[in-house]
Structures are given as structure tokens and as C-alpha cells.
Amino acid sequence: MTANNPTPSQGSAPKAGARLRAIGVLVLLVGLGVACLVYWRGTRPEDLSVDVNNPDNSKIVQRNIEMNVGKAGLFMSDLMDDLKDPANQAAGIAVVAILVAAGCFYIARLQARDVD
């Protein structure tokens, strides 16, 4: 790119595509590594008698939540309970890493197609 010509040169597009591919690979590897680490380090509650959602009172708790805040509150409560599971956390991290890496690969491919 020169001062007189504001458009990028043809040589910079392949470099940008290679850089995006490298970023995509890095994001994918780091994201999957963090997902494995979260799953591996995740712990389950050891004393289930203290857990609010034990079989004795889970229906009572769900009914109280539904009466106080409605179906949306019950949905959010169930979602928050599900997000406490290390397997679900790891799956969420892995999905986000895969989507970001796929976006990097897609943009790099579009830039390579524009050069040709």
C-alpha cells in the first residue's frame, strides 16, 4: 500500500489469509485445550444431602420457583443448574472455539478467493 494508492497490494492478501488461518488454528487448539482442562478439573458435589435438588424436594422447589417467577424463571433456574455441570461448560467452550476458528478459516478463504 502506497501513499498515492490507498488499496492494499496483491501480496498482502495471502499474508492476511495465512495469518487468519494461524489464528484459527491457535484459537481451536487453545479452546479445545481449555475445554479439556475445565472438564478434567471439574468436580461434582460430594455431599448430595446438602444439594437443593435432591429427589425429596426438587418438585417442591420447582413448583415454588414456577409460582413466584413463572415459566421463564423455572427455565432460567434449570439452565443455571445445567451450566454448573463441568461437561456442559466444556462443551460450551469447545463450541465457541470451533465457531470462532471456523469464522477465521471462512474469512481467510474469502480473502484467498478475492485475490484469484
C-alpha positions as CSV (number, residue, x, y, z in Angstrom):
1,M,0.0,0.0,0.0
2,T,1.5,3.3,-1.0
3,A,0.6,6.9,-0.1
4,N,-0.9,7.5,-3.6
5,N,-2.7,4.2,-3.9
6,P,-5.0,3.5,-0.9
7,T,-5.8,-0.1,-2.0
8,P,-3.8,-2.9,-0.5
9,S,-1.2,-4.6,-2.7
10,Q,-1.8,-8.1,-4.0
11,G,0.9,-9.5,-1.8
12,S,-0.8,-8.5,1.5
13,A,-4.0,-10.6,1.0
14,P,-2.2,-14.0,1.1
15,K,-0.3,-12.9,4.2
16,A,-3.6,-11.9,5.9
17,G,-5.2,-15.2,4.9
18,A,-2.3,-17.1,6.3
19,R,-2.4,-15.0,9.5
20,L,-6.1,-15.7,9.9
21,R,-5.6,-19.4,9.4
22,A,-2.9,-19.4,12.0
23,I,-5.2,-17.5,14.4
24,G,-7.9,-20.0,13.7
25,V,-5.7,-23.0,14.5
26,L,-4.4,-21.3,17.6
27,V,-8.0,-20.5,18.8
28,L,-9.1,-24.0,18.1
29,L,-6.2,-25.6,19.9
30,V,-6.4,-23.3,22.9
31,G,-10.2,-23.5,23.1
32,L,-10.2,-27.3,23.0
33,G,-7.4,-27.5,25.5
34,V,-9.2,-25.2,27.9
35,A,-12.4,-27.3,27.4
36,C,-10.5,-30.4,28.3
37,L,-9.0,-28.7,31.3
38,V,-12.3,-27.5,32.6
39,Y,-13.8,-31.0,32.2
40,W,-10.9,-32.6,33.8
41,R,-10.7,-30.2,36.8
42,G,-14.5,-30.0,37.3
43,T,-15.8,-31.5,40.5
44,R,-19.2,-32.9,41.4
45,P,-20.8,-32.1,44.7
46,E,-19.5,-34.6,47.2
47,D,-22.2,-34.3,49.8
48,L,-25.5,-34.7,48.0
49,S,-27.6,-34.3,51.1
50,V,-26.9,-30.6,51.1
51,D,-27.9,-30.3,47.4
52,V,-31.2,-28.4,46.9
53,N,-32.2,-30.6,44.0
54,N,-32.2,-33.9,45.7
55,P,-35.2,-36.2,44.9
56,D,-37.0,-35.4,48.1
57,N,-37.7,-31.7,47.5
58,S,-36.9,-31.0,43.8
59,K,-40.6,-30.9,42.8
60,I,-41.4,-28.6,45.7
61,V,-38.5,-26.2,44.7
62,Q,-39.5,-26.3,41.1
63,R,-43.2,-25.5,42.0
64,N,-42.2,-22.6,44.2
65,I,-40.0,-21.1,41.5
66,E,-42.7,-21.5,38.9
67,M,-45.3,-19.9,41.3
68,N,-43.0,-17.0,42.2
69,V,-41.4,-16.1,38.8
70,G,-43.3,-18.1,36.2
71,K,-42.2,-20.5,33.5
72,A,-39.3,-18.2,32.4
73,G,-37.9,-18.3,35.9
74,L,-38.1,-22.0,36.0
75,F,-36.4,-22.3,32.7
76,M,-33.6,-20.0,33.8
77,S,-33.2,-21.9,37.1
78,D,-32.9,-25.2,35.2
79,L,-30.4,-23.6,32.7
80,M,-28.2,-22.3,35.6
81,D,-28.3,-25.7,37.2
82,D,-27.2,-27.3,33.9
83,L,-24.4,-24.8,33.4
84,K,-22.9,-25.9,36.7
85,D,-22.0,-29.3,35.2
86,P,-18.4,-29.4,34.0
87,A,-19.3,-31.4,30.9
88,N,-21.7,-28.7,29.8
89,Q,-19.2,-26.0,30.5
90,A,-16.5,-27.8,28.5
91,A,-19.0,-28.4,25.6
92,G,-19.9,-24.6,25.6
93,I,-16.2,-23.6,25.5
94,A,-15.5,-26.1,22.7
95,V,-18.4,-25.0,20.6
96,V,-17.4,-21.3,20.9
97,A,-13.8,-22.1,20.0
98,I,-14.9,-24.2,17.0
99,L,-17.2,-21.3,15.8
100,V,-14.5,-18.7,16.1
101,A,-11.9,-20.8,14.4
102,A,-14.4,-21.6,11.6
103,G,-15.1,-17.9,11.2
104,C,-11.3,-17.3,10.8
105,F,-11.0,-20.1,8.2
106,Y,-14.0,-18.8,6.3
107,I,-12.7,-15.2,6.2
108,A,-9.3,-16.4,5.1
109,R,-10.9,-18.5,2.3
110,L,-12.9,-15.5,1.1
111,Q,-9.8,-13.3,1.1
112,A,-7.9,-16.0,-1.0
113,R,-10.8,-16.2,-3.4
114,D,-10.8,-12.4,-3.9
115,V,-7.1,-12.5,-4.8
116,D,-7.6,-15.1,-7.5
